[in-house]
């Protein structure tokens, strides 16, 4: 069957010959044009068919073998070949047996000779025979077409089988693993948030009509609640805790299938759009028995290398496909949308597409966030319900969102603390062109408001804010409720409030309070004691029951908006306070009435902020106040804001004091900085404690642990359990004490520490900036390496988790934080000792797996392996410079050289050492032989001009380095000849100008001979300018500069002879040189080098005598 494949090229040649002659008949024979054109068309279609057939038959797989067998059995190709040969004999002229022009280079000249001898003719008998052959060829063509079509069906079946195989259980797992975002696990985050909940503080939401309607898919009526629900609140209002409760409610309702959730986090410092889509998509696929939609399978095959190359629109289409697999409404919740990094217009566009696009009608979307300007603007710019076009049909999703109007102010904005008037409806962006009562930003006219109010009021009664009932005492057994609390309306009213009353239109647009005694405004914090006049301004939301209701969808709006500024949240805070007080042991002896007073006071002053009230209770608990007068004094002097609370906690719990308390401050300050940093990556509490002992005297280290950190910082931090032990490259049994981690108790802790005005207040020692935290991180980890092995438990040989953390973070720093290290003396002073090849932390890299985890440290570990014959330098400064050279870090080398005394520097250049065999660089010269070398030779061998410049500036010279020129000329184009030998030329100049001998004695050849062999004019000129002998040859008895045994003819040749006979190495790499002819380039270079040698005194070598080059010596005997 091999002959079938071998015959195809001949058939293609016959077709080309026939087509050629048919074209000649078309031009030369009158009346034959139409028939010849028919032959040309038919055979023109045959050619690609045969080429395709050849491609299909060439592989040696099962399908190709089957195809060859079918063709052999049917004989289709043999019959086709016979037809083509007969047709070729008909059309080819019978002139001296000449071959087809297609097979002869002189074909066209032959044709002209034919035309002179005889004219082409096309007899009728030829046409009849050709007609018969054409019909037969048509039949064979149809057979082959059918065979190829059958093959395509076979291939499709194989492809289908392959797809099914890929989508097998293991294949589906691989796809989902590829899809999931790295280092994000919302399930783990949810478990952590769930443990922070207080019972009966969040169930108010699930009892409302808003929630019930949302779970069922929303309403499309004018005043109905939509499937797109946005809940917003101020910092500390308990949004994330509410989110965790609602997620559990969704799970119960969906019976753990057809729902997903995602927690955004400021700690990631990233746009959460792509991770959100990847997580939710993978989560829903996993819930549907790892169903992989075809769209996702196609993306996996196309983007298997990285999911980050997948278009967002394609991920949305995959999400649409998988959500349609569920028979009931799919519910998706996203918490802390405001913690996604800005700009987040694309993220918001994706969310609003899911929430309002008609293709996603089977998906209910819950978003929880702060009420920030860009988020509100994106939602208010949405078209009215029913006017949204399908993103699948439009093909456009990620268009920038509309920019907010300059006059718009968000409800909780960063701006001056003066009270502002109620936000006017006309200032909101995105108003409908159809009028104020149409579209997503509808505003109810006074007439409509009056009509709605009149339905529930006696005739002639005009509605006003004063018509709402005053606060009423709670009917709870706890006694009279504190002022400012009203009895909640029936829960059914929560979902039935009509637009207009109680909506955000009548709430102050900014609820902000200044710090006491400073000009620093804490963002997002409502005022506590200032009560705006009810005449002309909106009434305080803390008195009017009308302000304590959720905001709901207005007419035609595509989403439902709910503020956590409502009386249900206030009642939840009261419940939270009561239960926290009941758990404090030293308060149990107090009178129940006094406990109710504490509860009422804290709940009233909390202003909807769970976070604020939690800190006040923590203060009472930590100070162990147990008598009523002391607690009353504390309650009379409550801080106004969360920021004020944090400041008070730091100042009062860690006051300035001599002695031991200063170490408490240092310990706490370091811990806060590390856990608030986005780059510290602290894996567990034991690592944090060890890292926080930086600057704490080692003699006191035993007194500091995680319990002490909790006592010092209180509610500023939270300690949570880890569900799995931290990853490690070392074998560990120390798993008992590292299953917890420490984090800021709330995002506002980090906001406070990084706020500019914190650095001006009494807690200024704790103020942070990004630069300060990064400097501290590097000081901690590099100083940790300097203490490597000193603080381990007795009998432990493996590095501790803190030591492993230092290895990992310093490995990253050596790659990505070099500029900061060089700029900060406190850091590089700790870095340089860590670069010594005999440092203890390098001995921990004992096996391949560990060395692969720390590749940069592994490089330094391989430099001087004494067990493999390496010899360390006698000076530590030399070994540090070798490490810097190995790490390619000239900037730090320049800094380090300036710290070394001139006399010590002079000793560096002659300090010798032997490196390990595996310590070589990019080319063979990177590790000069196995003999002793110097830092200068190593620098030249590795072609590091940047280092060499710093060394020369520090006083280095090559007067005693006889091999330096040979090091520069060894493999001069390696590893990649990016500059046509320019680097080598520059090295030669620098070495020669700093004292290198251009005629080093005792070597088998000279540097000039080597330069001439390469026909590099620049190299030859540099050597000649520094007085290289143009007539010198190597010493026949000398040593090879590289210590090798090989001999080459040119060693004994005059430079002129080498120039005239050499074949330069770059001649075989024309792509590395110029575009013109390489042979011409070589000859031009040869002439230029030869002229250069003559110019500097080269003389023609004497010709060798004929015959033997070494004639026998004549011995004369003298008889004395």
N, C-alpha and C positions, 0 to 999 in steps of 0.2 A: 504493500500500500504506500510505500515511500515514493514510488514512481509517480503517484498521483500528484503529490506536492512538488516533485521535481519538474513535472511537465507544465505547471502553470506559468512560469516565466516565458517559456517558449510560445505558449498560446498568446500571451500578452504581446510578445514581439511580432507574431503573425498579424495580430489585430493592428498594431501600429504600422506595419508595412502595407497592409491592405488599404488602410485609411489614407496613407500617403499617396499611393498610386491612384486611388479613386479621386483624390483632389486634382491630380494631373489630368485624368480623363475628363473631369468636370471642366477644366480650363481648355483642353486641347480638342476634344471630340464633340462635334456638334450633335445635339440630340441625346447625348448620354447623361446630361446634367441631372435630370430628375432621378434617374435610377441610381446614379452614383451617390447622390445626396441621401437616398434611402439606405444604401449600404452604410454610409458614414454614420447616420443616426443610429442604426441598429447596433453596429459594432461599438459606437461611442457609449452606448448603454451597457454593453457587455464588459467593457474594461473595468469599471468600478465593481461590478459583480464579482469578477474573477479576483480582483485585489482583496475584496472583503473575504472571499472564500479562502484565499491564501492566508490571511490573518487568522481565520478561524481554524484552519487545518494545522497551522504551525505549532501551537502548544501541544504538550504531550499529556493532556488531561483526559479524563474519561469521556467528556462530551466531544472533544476533537477526534478521539479514536473512533467513536460511534459514527461521526460524520464521514470519516474516511472510509469506514466499512460500507456505509450505505452507497457512497459514490462508486466504490469499486464493484459492488454487486450489481448496480444498475448500469454501469458503463457509460454514464452520461458524459463525463469529461472526455473519455476516449472518443466517443462519437463527435463531440464538439470539436476536438482537436482535428479529427479527420476532415470535417466540414471546412474548417478554417484553412487547412492546407490546400484543399481543392480550390477554394475561393481565391487564395493567394496565387495559385498557378494560373487562374483565369485572368487576373488583373495585371500580374507582373509581366512586362515585355520579355520576349524570348530573344534577348540581345546578348550574344556571346556568354550566356550563362551568368550575367552580372547579378550580383546580389542586390538586395534592397538597399536603397540609400540610408535607410535607418540603421543598417548594419555596417555601413561603410562610411568612413569620414569624408571621402571624396564623392559622396552620392550626388550632390547637386551638379558637380562638374561632369560626372558620368551621364546624368540626365541630359545635359546640354549636348553631349556627343551623340546620344541616342536620337535626339530631335534632329540633328543634322543628317544622320544616316537614314532614318525612317520615321514616318509619321505614325503616332499612335492611332490604332483603329479599334473599334468595338463591334465585332460581328454580331448578328442576331442570334447565332447559335450560342455564343458566350452568355448572352442575356438570359436565354431560356435555362441554361444550366445554372446560372447564378440565382435565378428565381427559385429554383428547386432547393438550392443550398440555403437560401435565406429562410425559406419556410421551415426547413429542418432545424436551422439555428434558433428560430422563434420557438419551436417546440422544446428544444433543449433548455432554452432560457426560462421558459415557463416551469419546467421540471426543477431547475435549480432554485428559482424563486420560491416554489412551494417547499422545497427542502429547507431553505433558509428561514421561511416563515415558521416551519415546524420547529426548527432549532430555536427561534426566538421564544416560542411557546414553552419549549423545554427549559430555556434559560429563565423565563419568568417563573415557572414552577420552582426551579431551584432557588430563585431569589425569594419567593414566598416561603419556601422551607427555611431559608437562611434567616428571614425576618422572624419566623416563629421560633427558631432556635435562639436568636438573639433575645427575644422577648420571653425566654424561659425564666424560671425563678431566679437563677443566678444572674442572667442578663438584666432582669428588672432591678435587682438589687444594685448592680453596677450603675445603671442609669440614674437611680435615685441618689446614690452616693455621689455621682458626678454633679447632680443638680443641686444638692443641699449647699447652702452657703457655708464657708469656712468659719469655724470658731463661733458659731451662733446656734444656740439650742434654746428655743423659746419654751420648750417643755421644762427644762431645768430652771429657767427664770421664773416660770409660773409657780413651780413648787416653792421657791423662795418667797415670792410675793404672797402666796396663799397662807404661809405660816405667820404672816404679820397681821392678819385680819382679826378684828374683834367681832364676835357674834352680834347679830342684829343691828349692825351699823350700815349695811348696804342693801338690805332686802326691800327698802322703800322703792327702789327702782323696779324690781321685778314684779311688784304688785300693781304697777301703773298700766294704764291702757296704752301708753306709748310703747312700752316694752312688749306687751302682748301683740300689738299690731306689727311691730318690727320683726318679731320672731316668725310671724306668719307670712311675711313678705311685703308688708307695707300696704298703704291705701293709696288709691289714685284719685280720691275725691278732692274737692277744692281745699278743704280744711283738714284732710286726713293726715295721719302720720306716715312718713315715707319709710321705705326700706333702707334709706341712707340716713343714718342717725349720727349726729355730732354732739358729743358731750364735752363741755369745756369748763375750766375752773382755774382759780388762782393757784400759785404754788403752795403746796402744803394742804390743799383741800382734800387730799385722799383719792386723787384720780386713779393712780395705779392700783391702789387697794380695791377701789370700786371695779376697776377693769378685771382684776383677778376673780372677784366674786361673780361678775357677769359672765366671764368665760366659763366658770363652773356651771352657771345656770344654763348657758348655751349647750354645754356638753351633756347635761342631764336631759335637756329638751330634745337634742338630736340623737340621744342614745349613743354618744361617742362616735358617730359617723356623720360626715357631711358638715363639718365645721373646722375652722382653723383660727389661729390667733398669732399675733406677732408683737413683740415688745421692742420698740425702738429704744436706743440708748445713746446718750451723749458721750459715753466712754468710748464708743467706737469711732467717733469723729468722722463719719462717712455719710454719704447719701444713702438712705435706707431703701431706695426704690428697687434696685436689683435684688438685694438680699431678701426683701419682703416677698417679691414675686417667686423667687426660687424656693423659699421656705414654705410658703403656702401651697405652691404647686406640688412640691414633694410630699407635703403632709397629706394633702387630699388624695394624691395618687396612692399613698401608702394605706389610707383608710379604705380605698376602693379595691382592696385585695391586690395592691401594687399594679393597678391598671396603668398601662403606658399608652396614651393616645398616639395615633399615627404621627401627628404633628411633632410630638416630643421625640419620638423615635427618629424622625428625619433630622431634627436638630442635633440629636446625640451623634448620629453618624457623620454629620457635617462639621460639628464643632467639638469633637471628642477631646481635642487637646485642651480646651478651656471653655467653660460655660460663660465666661465673661465676654466672649465674642458674639454671643447670641443677642439678636436685637430684642429690645423691650417689647415691641409689638408682637414678635413671635412668641415670647413668653406669655403675653396676655391671651393670645389665641389658644395656647396650650391650656391655660387656666380655664378659659371658656369651655374647651372640650371636656376637661375632666370634671368640671362642676355639673355638666349636663348628664353625667353618669348617675347622679343621685336622684332618687325619686321624690325627695322632699326638698324644702327650701334649704339652701346652703347658707350658713352664717359665718362671717369672717369678722374678727375684732382686731383692731390695731391700736395699741396704747402708745402714748407719748410721741405723737407725730411731730410735735414741736422740737423733739430732740434729734431729729434728722438734721444733718448739716445743711447750711444754706449755700447757694440757692436751692430750694426744694420745689420749684415750679413743676418739674417733670414728675416728681413723686406725687405731688398733689393732683396732677393731671391723670396719672394712673389710677389714683384712688377715686377721683370723681368719675372716671370712666366706669369703673366697677360699680360705683354707687348709683349712677344715673343712666348708663347706656341701656337701651331696651334689650340688647342681647344678654345682659346680665340680670334680667328681671327675676330669675330664680335664685339670686344671691342677695342676702341682706348684709349690709356693711355697717359696722360700728367703729367710729373713730373717737378717740379720747385724747385731748390735748389742752394746752393753754390757748386762750383766745388771742392769738397773735395776728398781726396785721396781714401777712401774706396768706395765712391759712383762711382767714375770714374773706379776704378779697377773692381768693380762688373759688370759694363756695358761693359767694354772692354773685359772681360773674356767670354762674351756671344758667343756661336757658331754662325757661319755665318747663314744668312737668309736661311731658308729651312732645316736646319740640327737640329733644336730643336725637341726633342721627347716630346710626350704628357705626362704631369704629371699624368694623369689618368691611362695611360697604364703602366708607369714606377712605379707609386706608391710612388715616392720619390720627395719631394719638398724642405724640409728644410735641405739641405746639406750645410755645411759651404762654403762660397765663397772663391775663391782663394785669397791668401794674396799677396799684391802688392810687386813688386820687390824692393829691397833696393835702387836701383839706381833711382827709379821713384820719381819724385817730382811733387806734384799737382800744378795746375796753380796759386793758391793763398794760399801758404803754410805759416805756422808759422816758419820762419827761418830767418837767418841774412838778412839784408836789401840790401846787395850788389846785383847789377843786375846780372842775370844769363843768360847764353846763351839760345838760342832756344831749347826747349825740343826735344831731338832726338827721332826719331821713334823707334830706337832699344831698348830704355830703357823702353818702355811700356810693361806691363805684358800681358800675355795671347796671345802671337803671335802665329799665325797658324803654325803647323809643315809643311804645304804644301808650305811655302815660304812667302816672304814679301808682295806679291801681292795677297794674299788669306786670307780670314777670316775677322774677325771683326777689325783687326788692320792693314789693308792694307795700305801700303805707296806707293805713286806713284813714279816710277823711273824717273830720269831726262829725259829719252827718251820719256816717256808718257807725262810728263809735257811739253816738247818741242813740241810734236806733237799736244797737245791740244792748246798750245799758238799759234802755227803756223797757225792754222785754222783761227785765227782772226788777224794775223799780215802779213805784206808784206813779200815776199820771202826774206830769208836771215836775217830777223830781229830776234835777240835773245831776249827772254823775260827777263825782270829784274824788280825789285821792282820800279826802277826809271821810268818805262814805264807807271805807273799809273798816271793819271792827278793830278796836284797839287790841293789844296783846292780852291774852287771857291766861290765867294760871292753869297749869297742867293738872289734870285729874289724877295724876300719879300719886302713889302713897308717899312719895318723897316730899310732899308738902308744896308750898307755894313756889312757882317757877320764878326765876329771876327776870327782871325787867328786860324787855327786848325779845322775849320768846312768846310766841302765840301758839294756841292749840292748832294742830294741823287740820286742814280741811280733809274731807273724806278722800280716800285714795282714788276714787273714781274721777274726782275733779282734776287729778293730775293729768289725766289723758284727755280731758274734755274742755280745757280752757280755750276760750275763743280768742282770736287774734285781737290785739289792741291792748286790752288790760293785762297787766302783769307781764308783758313781754319786754324784751330788751330795749324796745324803743323808748321806754321811760326810765331806763336805768342810767346812772351817770356813766359817761364813756370812759372815765379813768378813775380807778380806785387806788390812789397812791398816797403814801404817808412819808413825810421826811423823817430822817433819823433825828432823834432828840439832840439838840445842841450841835448839829452839823448840817452841812449843805448837801449831804449824800442822800439821794432818794433811793430807797429800796424798790426795785421793780415789782409790780403786780400786787402790791399790798394795799388793801382798802383802809381808809381812815378809821380810827377808833372813836375818838371822843368828839370830833367836830361834826355837828349836826347841821346840814344846810337848811336854810329857811324854806319852808314849804311853799311860800309864795314866790313864784317866778323860777324856782329850781325844782328839780326832781327830789322827791323825799328820800330820806335814807332808806336803803333796803333793809336795814336792821329793825325798823319800826313798823313799816307798812306791810301788812299781810299780803297786799297785792303784789309786793316785790318778791315774796317768798314762794313763787310758783315757777314751774319750769317754763322755758320758752319753747313754743311748739311751732310747727310749720305754718307759715302764712299762706294766703291763697296763691296757688300756682307755683309755690316754691318747691324745688326738686329735693330738698333735704329737710330733715327735722333737726332743730337746734334746741339743745337743753343745757341750761346753765346750772352748775352746782351751787350757785348762789340762791338756795331755796331753803324753806323751813324744814324740809325733810332731812337735809344734811345737818342743820343745826340740832335737831332732835337726836340724830345719830351721834353727834359730838357729845351731847349730854350723856347718852348711854355709854360712850367710850370712857368719859371721865369717871363716871360712877364705878365702872368695873375696874378701871386701873386703880382707883383709890381703895377699893375693897381688897386688892391684892397686896397692898403695902402693909407689912406686919406692924410697924410701929405706929400706924394710924388707927388700928382697930379699937383702941381704948377710947377714942374720941367720941363725943356725943353725936348721934345720928343727925341732929339738926345742924351741927357745925359742918359735918361732912356734906350735907345738902347745900350749905352756904358755899363751901369750896367748889362743889360741882356747878352751882349756878353762876358763880363768879367766873370760873374758868370758861365755861361754855359760852357765857355772854361775851367775854373779852376775846374769844378765839376768832370771831368774825369769819367762821367757815373754814378755819385752817386747823386740820387735825395735827399738822406738824408743830404748830405753835403750842398748842395745848399739851402735846406729848412732852415737849421740852420743859414746860413749867412743872408738870408732874414729876419728871425726872429730877428736876432741881430740888423739889420737896423731898423726894426719896433719897437722893445722894447726900443731902445735908443732914438727913436723919432728924428732921424737925418733928417733934412729937407733942409740943404744947401749943395751945391755941394762940397765945399772943405772938409767938415767933412766926407761926404760919400766917396770922393776920398781917404782920409787918411785911412778910414776903408778898402777900396778895395785894397789899396797898401800893407796892412798888413794882408792878409787873412791867416788863419791857414792852414797847409799843409794837415792834415788828419781829419777824423771824431773825433778821440780821442783828437787831439789838439783843435778841435772846442768845444768839451764838457768841456775841461779844461778851455778854455777861457771864456765860458759862466758862469762857476761857479766862476772863479776868478773875472771877471769884473762885473757880475750882483749881486754877494753876497760877496763883499769884506770884509776883516777883518776890523772891526770898533768897537769902544766902544759903549756901550748902546744898543739901539734898534736893530741895525743890527745884533748883536750877537744872538738875539732871532730869527731873520729871518733865520740865518744859522742853528740854532738848529731845528727850525720848518721844514725847507727844508731838512735837513740831515735825520731827522727821517722819513719824508714822503718818500724820495727816498729809504731808506733802507727797509721800509715796502712793498712798491710796487715792489721792485726788489727781495724780498724774495719768495722762492717757497713754503713756509709753512705759510705765514701770513694770507692768505684767507680773505683779506679785502673785504667786500661785496659791499660797496658803498662809495661815496665821503665824506658823512657826518661822517661816521665812521673813515675814514682816517684822516680827519681834527682833530677830537677829539683825536685820538691816537697820532697824531703828536704834540699835545700840551704837551706831556710828556717832562718835564724839562723846559717848558715855564711857567713863573710865572702866577698864576691864575688871577691876577689882569689885565693882558694884554690879556687874552684868547679871550675876545670879539672882538679884532681887527684882529683875524686870521680866515680866511674862505677860501673856495675853490678858490675864485677869487684872493685872495692874493697869494695863492700857485701857481696859473697859472702865475701871474706877476713875481714871484721870479724865478721859474724854466723854464718858457718859453717852448722852444721846447724839453726840456728833458722829458716832460710828455705829455700825451694826455688825454683829458676828453671826454668821450663818453656817450651817453645816454643808459640807460638800458631799454629793451623792457618790462620788468616786474619788479615789485618791489621785493626786496630781501625777502627771506622766513623768517618767524618769528614764534616763538611759543607763542608769546603774541599778544593780540588783539591790533591793531594799527590803528590810524587815521592820523599819521604823515607821509603821503606818498608824500607830495609835494616836499621835498628837498632831497630825496634820490634816485632819478631816474637817477643818473649819477655815473660813476665810474672813477677812475684814474688809469692809467697804464703807464709803460715806453713808451715813444713815439716810440722807436725802440729797437730791440734786442741789438744793439750795445751800447745803454746806459748802460744796465746791464753788457755787456762785459767790458766796460771801467771802471765802478765802481769796478768790481771784478778783474781787471788786477793788477798783483803784483806791477808794476811800478807806478800805480796811487798813491799808499801809499808813494812814494818817491818824488812826485811832489808838486806843489803849492796847489793842491786840495786834499791833503792827508787827511784832516778831513772828506772828503766824501768817502774815500776808504772803501770797504766792503770786508768781508770774510763771509763764511757760519756761522762760530761760532759767529762772531759779530752780524749778523742779528738775529740769534736765541736767543742770550742773550737779545738783544734789544726787541724782540717780547715779551719775557716772562716778562721783566721789565715793559713793557707798559701794558700788560693785568692784571698782578697781582696788580700793582699800581692803575689800573683802578678800580679793585674791592675794594680797600681801600677807593676810593672816591665814592663808590656806593651810589647813591641817593643825592649827594651833588650838582650836576650841572644840574639838570633837570629844564625844564621850569616851571614856577609857575603854580600850579594846576595839574601837570601831576603826576599820581600815578604809571603808568606802567614804567618799566625800559626803558631807551632810547635804540636805536639800538646799540650804542657803549657799553652800559652796558651789553646788551645781547651778543654782540660779546666777551666781556671779560669773561662772564660766559662760553661761548662755548669753547673758546680757552684755558682757564684754566682747564676746564674739560678734554680736550685732553692732556694738559701738565701733569696733575696728573697721567695720564696713561702711556704716552710714552716719557716724557722728564725728568724723575726723576733724572737721572745721572747728567744732566746739571744743574738742580736746586741745587742739593747737592754740586756741584763743585763751583758754583758761589755765593759768599756771597751777592752780590747786588740783586740776585734773591730770595734766601731763606729768606733774611730779609723782603722781601715783601710778601712771601708766608705764613710765620708763622702767622702773624696777621689775615690772611684770614681764618685760620682754627679755629678761635674761634667760638664756637657754637652759640653765639648771634650776629654774624656778620650780617650787614644789607642785604648783597646779599643773605643770606640763607632765609630771610623772603620773598623773591620774588618767592620762589618755593611753590606757593599756591595750586596748584591742581595736580592731578595725571599725566596729560599730560606733564606739565612742569617738574615734578620730573623725569619722564621717559626720558626726553631730557637731563637731567643732573644727571645721576645716582650717581656719586661720591659725588657731593654736596648734593644730596638728602639723602645720608647716614648720612652725618654730620648734616643735618637738623633734622633727626629723633632721634638724640642722646638725646637731653634734651628738650622734649616738656613739658613745665611747665604746660600747660593746661591738661596734662594727668598724672600729679603727679610727674614729674621729678623735681629734685633739682640740680641746677648747682654747680660745685665745687666752693669753696671760692677763689681759686687762678686761674688766667688765664693760668698759666703755666700747671696746671693739665688738664684743658679743652683742651689745644693744644695737650698734650700727648695722651689724650683719642682719639682725632681726628686722630692723626698719627697711633695709634693702630688700629682704625677702618679702615684706609686706607691701613693697612699693609705696613708701610713705616719705617722700623727700621733704615735705613741709615740716614734719616733726623732727626729722634729722637736722634741718637747719636750726631749729630752736635748740635742740640738744647740744649741737656743736658750740653754740654761743655760751653754754654753761660750763664747758670744759676749759680748764686753764691752758694757756699756750704751750707750756712744757709737756703737759699730758697729751695734748693734741699731737705734738711732734712724735711722741712715742707710739701713737696709734698707727701711723703709716708703716711702721716696720714690725708691728706685732703680727706674728704668723700663727696659722692654725690649719687644721685639716678637717674638711667637712665630710659628712656621711655621704655615701654614694647616692642615696635617694634624695639628697638635698639639691640636686641640679635644677637649673632653671629651664628656659625655653629651648636652648640649643646645647650642643655638646660642649661648648666653651663655658657654660654657666657654672660648672663646677670643675675648675682647672685641675685635671688629673687627680691623683691620690696623694700628691706631695703637698708640701706646705705652700700656702698662698697668703696674700694680704688683702685687706679690705679694698685697697686701690685696684689690685688686679681683679678681684671679684667684681668690682664696679665696672671695670672696662669689659670684662668677659660677658657680663650681662647687659652691656650696652646701655647703661643708665647714665645718660648725659646729665640729667637733672641732679642726680646725686653727686656726680663728678664735679659739677660746678660748685656745689656747697663745700666739697672736700678741698678743692683748690682754693676757694675763698678762705678756708680755715688754715691754709698754709701747706697743703700737701704738695709733694713733687715726686717725679719719677726717676730721679737721678740714680737710685739704687735698684730700679725695677727693670732688669735687662729683658724680661719677657713681656713687658707691657705691650709693645708694638705687635708681637705675635698674637697676644690675646685679642687685640683689636682686629686683627686680620683673619682670625679663625672663624670660619662660617660667616662671612661678612654680610650675607644676604638673609640670614636666618633671624627669626622664624619666618617672617614674611617680608619680602623686599618691597616695602611700600614707598621707598624714596630713592630707588635705584642706587643703593649704596651710599646715600648721603649721610646717614648716621655714622657709618664706618669712617667716612672722610672727615667728619667733624671730630670723632674720637681721636683719629690720628693727629690732627692739628693740636688738640688739647694736650695729648700725651707728649708730643714732640716739643711743644712750647714750654712744658714744665720739666724739661731736663732729660727726657728719655734719649738714650744713645741710638742714633739711626743706623749705626754699624755695630750691633752687639756681637762680640767675638764668641767663638766656641760653639756655633750652631751650624747645622747641616746646610742651611741656606739663609739668605738675608731677607729682611723685610722688603727691600726694594724688589728682589726677584719675585716675591709673592705678589706685590702690587702690580708689577709688569705682567705677570701671568694672567691677571684679571683684566688687563688692558683698561684700567681705570685711571684716566689722565689726572684727576684730582688727587688721588692717593700718591701717584708717582711724583707729582709736583710738590706735595707737602713734604715728602721724604727728601727730595733733592734740595728743596729750599733750606732744609735743616742739615745739609751737607752729607747726605747719604752718598756713598761711593758708587758712581754709575757703572764702574767696571768690575765691581767686587762680585765674587761668587762665594758660596758657603764653604765651610771647612769640611773636607771629606772625612775627617776623623771626629768632627763635632757631634754633639747630641741633637736629637730632634727636639724642637721647642715644645712639642706636645707629648713627648715621651712615647711615641709609637715606633714600630719597627719597620714600617713600610719605606720603600725607596722609590723615587720617581726620577725620570731622566733629567728633568729641568733643574734639579739641584746643582748640577755641575756645569750648567750652561750660562754663558754670558747674558746679561739682561737684553742685549740687542738680539741675540739668538732666540731667547724666549719670546720677545716681542714679535718676531717674524714667523714663529711657528705655532704659537699657542692658540688653543681654541678656548676662549674665555667661557666660564660656566654660564654666564647670562646669555650666551649665544643660543642655547637650547631652550630659553624661556623668552621668546619674543614678546609675549604679552606683558612682560615686566619692563620692557624698554619702549622704544618709540614705534610709531605706526608704520614708518617706511621700511623698506627691505632690510632684513636683519643682516644679510651678507654685506650689503653696502655699509651698514653701521659698523660692523666689525672691521672692515677695511679702513674706514675713516679713523676709527679709534686706534688701529695699528699704526697708521701714518702719524697721528698726533703724538702718540707715546714715543715712537721712534725719534721724531724731531725733538721732543723734549729731552730725551737721553743725550742726543748729540749736542744740544744747546748747553747741557751741564757737563760736557767733557767726556762723553762715552766714546770709546775707540773701537774700531772694528776688531773683533777677536781674530787671532792668528789661526789660519786653517790648520787642521790636523794633518799630519803626514799620511800619504797614501798607504794603504795596507792596514796592518794592525795599528790600532790607536796607541798601543803600548808595545814598541819593538823590544826585542830581547836585548838585555844589557850585555855589553862586551866586558869580559873580565880579563884584566892584564895581570899576569903573575910577575913579580919583581923578585929576583934572587938577590938577597943582601949578602 
